[in-house]
Amino acid sequence: MEQSHDLAVALIDCVSYETYDDSARIALSDVLASLAFEHSHSARMLLHTGFLPSALVVHRSQFESVVRSLWVLYSASDESIAKLSAELTLQTEQAAKNTPLAAKMMEELATTAPPNAFKPLFEFKAHSWGALNSYVHAGIHPIRRHAEGYPLELLANVMKNVNGLTVVTAMQAAILTGIPNLQREVLDIADRFPCVLSSAPGI
């Protein structure tokens, strides 16, 4: 837990710069990256206090936030950007419901995002999406785990997955600054914390 916290702090400090412009697209992508960082922190806190099912519900929101951050930057139409950037009212809430869900965003990112940005998200979804859906919808995963207890290996793997998505989020935030080689600094930070990161995401 301590190393995971230190990793997150180092990553956020590394990318704490202004975005390279103030366009609606860049601003919205940045807000979504910030939201993903917040979900990362919440998931770590829930794991630390032993609330694994709740942590996994937040973990899925962490994933969807970083996916949407990339989608906004690389795939979203100007119309979608306008809908998601509008002031919150009943009318704008209804309009924003037509924006794609995670599966559709991933389909679009497969052809629009840089491969090195898309690949970790694709691998995460391939290995973890079914289990995450089960936790969100109170399926067999949370039922059995809540009844029988949580193996330490599962807790460790979930924490590593949370940390991995935090690295992906930091890479996205680095892109939004426009600062050359900042992504390399993010990867250098990740290299200092191998014990809390997994090369094969999955729950």
Buried (B, 14 or more C-beta within 10 A) or exposed (E): EEBBBBBBEBBBEBBEEEBEEEEBBBBBBBBBBBBBBBBBBBBBBBBBEEBBBBBBBBBBBBBBBBBBBBBBBBBBEEEBBBBBBBEEEEEBEEBBEEBBEBEEBBEBBBEBBEEEBBEBBBBBBEBBBEBBEBBBEEEEBBEEBEEEEBEEEBBBBBBBBBBBBBBBBBBBBBBBBEBEEBBEBBEEBBEEBEEBBBEEBBB
